[in-house]
Amino acid sequence: MPDNENPAEIIFPDMSERLARCSKKLEKKIPLSVSGKLTRMVGLTLEAIGIQAVIGGRCLVVPPVGEPVEAEVVGFAGDKTYLMPTGDIQGLVPNAKVIPTNQVCEAPAGMALLGRVLDGAGRALDDKGSLEVDAKVPLSGRFINPLARHPIDTPLDVGVAAINSMLTVGRGQRMGLFAGSGVGKSVLLGMMTKYTTADVIVVGLIGERGREVKEFIENILGDEGMARSVVIATPADNSPLMRLHGAMLATSIAEYFRDQGLQVLLLMDSLTRYAQAQREIALAIGEPPATKGYPPSVFAKLPQLVERAGNGDKGGGSITAFYTVLTEGDDQQDPIADAARAILDGHIVLSRGLAEMGHYPAIDIEASISRVMNEIVTPEHMELARHLKQLYSTYEQNRDLISVGAYSKGSNPKIDEAMIYYPRIMDFLSQNISEAVQFEQSLFGLNSLFQKSAVQPVDPA
């Protein structure tokens, strides 16, 4: 036998090749998967020991019978790890095995999402087959240097005369829609969905009634609107974690389309349900309540979500966002409403009184404001809007005197002028749900309102 020949290669010809493959496998760093066990479950909070996982990491809880339950790490204390399930927890027992997957939740991204309906985990809810997406993006989004953002300098046509003329929205602005229950916020959202000029519409239906999902898709979006839309639906019966993820998923998808240079309209109904989901999670893991039952983490999460919308880098796309905020009992000082008002670029308040009078959209222009309107409209437009608001406010302040006939005409020139213009103002601010009023039409109507030849004195009696 030659000195340079290996006896193993003669007896086992494929041994060297097999050893080489095994050697390469050993060079790879394979993370060890250490399982723990479930020790406690209170409400929807799972407590496990024996595992190490990052916040936001995914774990599988394996019951004796049935499919594993997916859960996400939401906190830890000492050797205890707190998890929140993403789905049904039926079948779990004490000491069930908990296995970290070393993965975090990501959002599907790609043009194939257009026309689809997803749940909070990014799974398809419609019957259009599996999702064939181009990429995955993190739920947490990416940081944009505030100095690199393109300024808001272009008006956005939302198809609603009262907003176009009195509360002009800029491309990349973030607006709040503040309303109690049953005053028409969903109808107004639907009008803006159909009539706003945007390349892509992303709708997040977070924590609302399940029946509204299909109604919104079929009655409001329709086939034409759905073709350029992505809908993320996490109704009220979903776990708080899924409701939280639904809002983050909608924002991540909107960010993806913005990064492609597109103009995106993001509608989220509602920001209040997002805050309530975070409250449920925070209280369940032991965070103390601070303001009317809301823990501090709720008020930290709100700006983290909202700040992700807006304009991107200069020359890129934009996300114009409308967030509905439910004011419990029409209380504008509700802690979530107050926090949202401080971090948004304006707010549109819907009035129950106007809704009960049959005035739609029931926008209270006295209580509403667009913080960027001064920067994106002409001085003439701004002056007309300010004058209309003054007349409207003057009439509302003296409504009782006028209604009972206690005001004598000629006593106050401002009240006299408000009485003349008020009927035309109310007519201008009302709009049928089936009609769109473009930006140019809105400005023309605002100008026509103050043409003296078109105004006739009104007898208060």
C-alpha positions in Angstrom: 0.0 0.0 0.0 1.4 3.4 -0.9 2.4 5.6 2.0 0.1 8.4 0.9 -3.1 6.4 0.8 -5.6 6.4 3.7 -6.8 2.9 4.6 -10.2 4.3 5.4 -10.6 5.6 1.9 -9.9 2.2 0.5 -12.4 0.3 2.7 -15.0 3.1 2.9 -14.7 5.1 -0.4 -17.4 7.7 0.6 -16.1 8.2 4.2 -14.0 11.2 3.4 -16.9 13.0 1.7 -19.2 12.2 4.6 -16.7 13.5 7.1 -16.2 16.7 5.1 -20.0 17.3 5.1 -20.3 16.7 8.8 -17.3 19.0 9.4 -19.0 21.8 7.5 -22.2 21.4 9.5 -20.3 21.6 12.7 -18.8 24.9 11.6 -22.3 26.5 11.4 -23.6 28.1 14.6 -26.8 26.3 15.4 -28.7 28.1 18.2 -29.7 25.8 21.0 -33.5 25.6 21.6 -34.1 25.3 25.4 -37.6 24.6 26.3 -39.3 25.6 29.5 -42.7 25.0 31.1 -45.9 26.8 31.7 -46.4 27.5 35.4 -49.3 30.0 35.6 -52.1 31.4 33.5 -54.3 34.3 34.6 -56.8 35.7 32.1 -54.8 35.8 28.9 -51.4 36.1 30.5 -49.1 33.0 30.4 -46.2 32.7 32.8 -43.3 30.4 32.0 -40.0 29.5 33.5 -36.9 28.0 32.1 -36.7 29.9 28.8 -34.9 33.0 27.6 -36.5 35.0 24.8 -36.4 38.6 23.7 -39.4 41.0 24.1 -41.5 40.4 21.0 -40.1 37.0 20.5 -42.4 34.1 19.5 -42.8 30.9 21.5 -44.9 27.7 21.1 -46.8 26.4 24.0 -47.4 22.6 23.4 -50.5 21.1 24.9 -50.9 17.4 25.5 -53.5 17.2 22.7 -54.0 19.5 19.8 -52.0 22.0 17.9 -49.3 24.2 19.6 -50.5 27.6 20.8 -48.4 30.6 19.5 -47.6 33.3 22.1 -45.4 36.4 22.2 -43.1 37.5 25.0 -44.5 40.7 26.5 -42.4 41.0 29.7 -40.3 39.2 32.3 -39.5 39.3 36.0 -36.5 37.3 37.4 -36.7 33.8 36.0 -40.4 34.3 34.9 -41.3 35.2 31.4 -44.7 36.6 30.6 -46.4 35.7 27.3 -49.6 36.7 25.5 -51.2 34.2 23.1 -52.1 35.2 19.6 -55.0 32.8 19.3 -57.2 30.3 21.1 -55.7 29.0 24.4 -58.1 26.0 24.8 -56.4 22.8 25.9 -53.4 24.3 27.8 -52.5 22.5 31.1 -50.0 23.2 33.9 -46.4 22.4 33.0 -47.0 22.4 29.3 -43.8 22.7 27.3 -42.9 26.2 26.1 -40.4 26.3 23.2 -38.8 29.6 22.0 -38.8 29.9 18.2 -36.0 32.6 18.1 -38.3 34.5 15.7 -40.1 37.9 15.9 -43.3 38.9 14.1 -42.8 40.5 10.6 -45.3 42.0 8.2 -45.7 40.8 4.6 -45.0 43.4 2.0 -45.5 43.7 -1.8 -47.8 44.9 -4.5 -49.6 41.5 -4.2 -51.3 42.8 -1.1 -53.5 45.2 -3.0 -57.1 43.9 -3.0 -56.5 41.6 0.0 -57.9 41.4 3.5 -55.5 40.3 6.3 -55.7 39.5 10.0 -53.3 40.9 12.7 -50.8 38.1 12.0 -50.6 38.9 8.2 -52.7 35.9 7.2 -55.3 36.2 4.4 -58.9 36.4 5.6 -60.4 36.4 2.1 -60.8 33.5 -0.3 -58.3 34.7 -2.9 -55.6 32.1 -2.2 -52.3 32.3 -0.4 -50.2 35.5 -0.2 -47.3 35.7 -2.7 -45.3 38.6 -1.2 -42.0 40.0 -2.3 -40.6 40.8 1.2 -41.0 40.9 4.9 -40.7 44.1 6.9 -40.5 44.6 10.7 -43.6 45.5 12.6 -41.7 48.2 14.5 -40.9 50.1 11.4 -37.8 52.2 10.7 -36.6 55.4 12.1 -36.7 58.5 9.9 -34.5 61.5 10.8 -37.0 64.4 11.3 -34.7 66.7 9.4 -34.8 64.4 6.4 -38.6 64.3 6.2 -40.1 66.2 3.3 -42.2 69.2 4.6 -46.0 69.2 4.2 -46.6 71.7 1.4 -49.3 70.2 -0.9 -53.1 70.2 -0.1 -54.8 66.8 -0.3 -58.2 66.6 -1.9 -60.4 64.4 0.4 -63.6 65.0 -1.5 -65.4 66.6 1.5 -66.2 70.3 1.2 -66.1 71.1 4.9 -62.6 69.6 5.2 -61.2 70.9 1.9 -62.3 74.5 2.7 -62.2 74.9 6.4 -59.8 72.2 7.6 -57.5 71.7 4.6 -55.4 68.6 4.9 -51.8 68.4 3.6 -50.2 65.4 1.9 -48.4 63.6 4.7 -50.5 65.1 7.5 -51.8 63.0 10.5 -55.3 63.9 11.5 -57.6 62.7 14.3 -61.3 62.1 13.9 -62.8 62.6 17.3 -66.4 61.3 17.8 -68.7 59.5 20.2 -70.6 56.5 19.2 -73.2 56.9 16.5 -72.4 60.3 15.1 -71.1 59.2 11.7 -67.4 58.8 11.9 -67.5 55.5 9.9 -69.5 57.2 7.2 -67.1 60.1 7.0 -64.2 57.7 6.8 -65.9 55.9 4.0 -66.4 59.1 2.1 -62.7 60.0 2.4 -61.8 56.4 1.4 -63.7 56.7 -1.8 -63.0 60.3 -2.8 -59.4 61.0 -1.6 -56.7 61.1 -4.3 -54.1 58.5 -3.3 -52.2 55.7 -5.0 -52.8 53.1 -2.2 -55.3 53.0 0.6 -54.4 51.0 3.8 -57.4 50.4 6.1 -56.9 49.2 9.7 -60.1 48.1 11.4 -58.9 47.6 14.9 -61.1 46.4 17.7 -64.4 47.3 16.1 -67.5 45.2 15.4 -66.9 42.2 13.2 -69.9 42.8 11.0 -68.5 46.2 10.0 -65.6 44.6 8.2 -67.6 43.1 5.3 -69.9 46.1 5.2 -66.9 48.4 4.9 -65.4 46.3 2.1 -68.5 45.8 0.1 -70.6 49.0 0.7 -67.9 51.6 1.1 -64.8 50.4 -0.7 -66.5 48.5 -3.5 -64.6 46.7 -6.2 -63.0 49.8 -7.6 -61.8 51.0 -4.2 -60.7 47.6 -3.1 -58.4 47.2 -6.1 -56.0 49.8 -4.7 -56.6 49.0 -1.0 -55.2 46.7 1.7 -57.5 45.9 4.6 -56.2 44.7 8.0 -59.1 43.5 10.2 -58.7 42.6 13.9 -62.3 42.8 15.3 -63.1 43.1 19.0 -63.2 39.4 19.6 -59.5 39.1 18.7 -56.9 38.9 21.5 -55.4 42.2 22.7 -52.1 41.2 21.2 -53.7 40.7 17.8 -55.4 44.1 18.0 -52.1 45.7 18.8 -50.4 43.9 15.9 -53.2 44.9 13.6 -52.5 48.6 14.0 -48.7 48.0 13.7 -49.2 45.8 10.6 -51.3 48.4 8.9 -48.6 51.0 9.6 -45.8 48.7 8.4 -47.6 48.0 5.1 -48.3 51.7 4.6 -44.5 52.4 5.2 -43.6 49.8 2.6 -45.7 51.5 -0.1 -44.4 54.9 1.0 -40.8 53.7 0.5 -41.8 52.7 -3.0 -42.5 56.4 -3.7 -46.3 56.1 -3.6 -48.9 58.4 -2.0 -50.6 56.4 0.7 -53.8 57.1 2.6 -53.8 55.3 6.0 -57.2 55.0 7.8 -57.2 53.5 11.3 -60.5 52.8 13.1 -59.7 53.2 15.9 -56.7 54.5 17.8 -58.7 54.2 21.1 -59.0 50.4 20.6 -55.3 50.2 20.0 -54.7 52.0 23.3 -57.2 49.8 25.1 -55.4 46.7 23.8 -52.1 47.9 25.2 -53.8 48.7 28.5 -55.1 45.1 28.7 -51.6 43.7 28.1 -49.9 46.1 30.5 -52.3 45.6 33.4 -52.2 41.8 32.9 -48.4 41.7 33.4 -48.6 43.9 36.5 -47.9 47.5 35.2 -49.6 49.9 37.6 -52.4 52.2 36.2 -51.6 55.9 36.1 -54.3 58.0 34.4 -57.9 56.8 34.7 -56.8 53.2 34.5 -54.3 53.6 31.7 -50.7 52.5 32.5 -47.8 54.8 31.4 -46.8 52.4 28.5 -50.1 53.3 26.7 -49.0 56.9 26.4 -45.6 55.8 25.2 -47.0 53.5 22.5 -49.3 56.1 21.0 -46.6 58.5 19.6 -44.4 55.5 18.6 -47.3 54.4 16.3 -48.4 57.8 15.0 -44.9 59.2 14.3 -44.3 56.4 11.8 -46.9 58.0 9.4 -46.2 61.3 7.5 -43.9 62.2 4.7 -40.8 60.1 4.0 -37.4 61.3 2.8 -37.3 64.2 0.4 -38.4 63.1 -3.0 -40.1 60.0 -1.7 -43.7 59.0 -1.0 -46.0 60.0 1.8 -48.5 58.5 4.3 -51.5 60.8 5.0 -53.2 59.2 8.1 -56.6 59.6 9.7 -57.1 58.0 13.1 -60.5 57.8 14.7 -60.6 58.5 18.4 -63.6 57.4 20.4 -64.6 59.9 23.0 -66.5 58.1 25.7 -69.7 60.0 26.5 -68.5 62.7 24.1 -65.9 63.7 26.7 -63.1 65.5 24.8 -61.0 65.4 27.9 -60.8 61.6 27.9 -57.1 60.7 28.5 -56.6 59.0 25.1 -58.4 61.8 23.3 -56.2 64.4 25.1 -53.0 62.5 24.3 -53.9 61.9 20.7 -54.8 65.6 20.2 -51.3 66.6 21.4 -49.4 64.3 19.0 -51.5 64.7 15.9 -51.3 67.4 13.3 -54.9 68.4 13.7 -58.3 67.1 14.8 -61.8 66.9 13.3 -64.5 66.8 16.0 -67.9 65.4 15.2 -70.9 66.9 17.0 -73.7 64.8 18.4 -76.0 67.9 18.3 -75.4 68.4 14.5 -75.9 64.6 13.9 -79.3 64.7 15.8 -80.3 67.7 13.6 -79.7 65.6 10.5 -76.6 67.6 9.4 -74.0 65.4 7.8 -71.1 65.3 7.9 -71.6 66.5 11.6 -68.3 68.4 11.7 -68.0 70.9 14.5 -65.8 73.5 12.8 -65.5 75.5 16.0 -63.8 72.7 17.8 -61.8 71.4 14.8 -58.5 72.5 13.5 -55.8 71.7 10.9 -52.4 72.7 12.2 -50.8 72.9 8.7 -53.5 74.8 6.9 -51.7 78.1 7.2 -48.7 76.6 5.3 -50.5 75.0 2.4 -53.3 77.4 1.4 -53.4 81.0 0.0 -53.9 84.0 2.3 -57.2 84.7 0.6 -58.4 81.1 1.3 -57.3 81.4 4.9 -59.1 84.7 5.3 -62.4 83.4 4.0 -62.2 80.3 6.2 -61.5 82.5 9.3 -64.4 84.8 8.4 -66.8 81.9 8.0 -65.7 80.4 11.3 -66.3 83.8 13.1 -69.8 84.0 11.7 -70.6 80.5 12.6 -69.3 80.9 16.2 -71.1 84.2 16.7 -74.4 82.6 15.7 -73.9 79.6 17.9 -73.1 81.8 20.9 -76.3 83.7 20.5 -78.5 80.9 19.2 -80.8 80.9 22.3 -81.5 84.6 22.1 -82.2 84.4 18.4 -84.4 81.3 18.7 -86.7 82.8 21.4 -86.9 86.2 19.6 -85.1 88.0 22.4 -82.6 89.6 20.1 -83.5 92.9 18.4 -82.2 93.3 14.9 -79.7 96.1 14.7 -78.4 95.7 18.3 -75.1 94.1 17.2 -73.8 94.3 13.6 -71.8 91.1 14.0 -74.9 89.1 15.1 -76.9 90.6 12.3 -74.3 89.5 9.7 -74.2 86.0 11.3 -78.0 85.7 11.0 -77.8 86.6 7.4 -75.1 84.1 6.5 -75.9 81.2 8.8 -78.4 79.3 6.6 -76.0 79.4 3.6 -73.1 78.4 5.8 -75.0 75.3 7.1 -76.0 74.4 3.5 -72.4 74.8 2.3 -71.0 72.5 5.1 -73.5 69.7 4.6 -72.9 67.1 1.9 -74.6 63.9 0.6 -72.6 60.7 1.2 -72.9 59.8 -2.5 -71.4 63.0 -3.8 -67.8 64.1 -3.9 -66.9 67.8 -3.8 -63.4 68.3 -5.2 -60.9 70.8 -3.8 -61.5 73.4 -6.5 -65.3 73.1 -6.1 -64.9 73.6 -2.4 -63.0 76.8 -2.9 -65.5 78.0 -5.4 -68.3 77.4 -3.0 -66.5 79.2 -0.2 -66.0 82.2 -2.4 -69.6 82.2 -3.7 -70.8 82.1 -0.1 -69.7 85.6 0.5 -70.8 87.2 -2.7 -73.2 89.8 -1.5 -75.5 89.4 -4.6 -76.1 85.8 -3.6 -77.0 86.5 0.0 -80.5 87.5 1.0 -81.4 88.7 4.5 -83.1 86.1 6.7 -86.0 86.9 9.0 -85.1 85.3 12.4 -88.8 84.8 13.0 
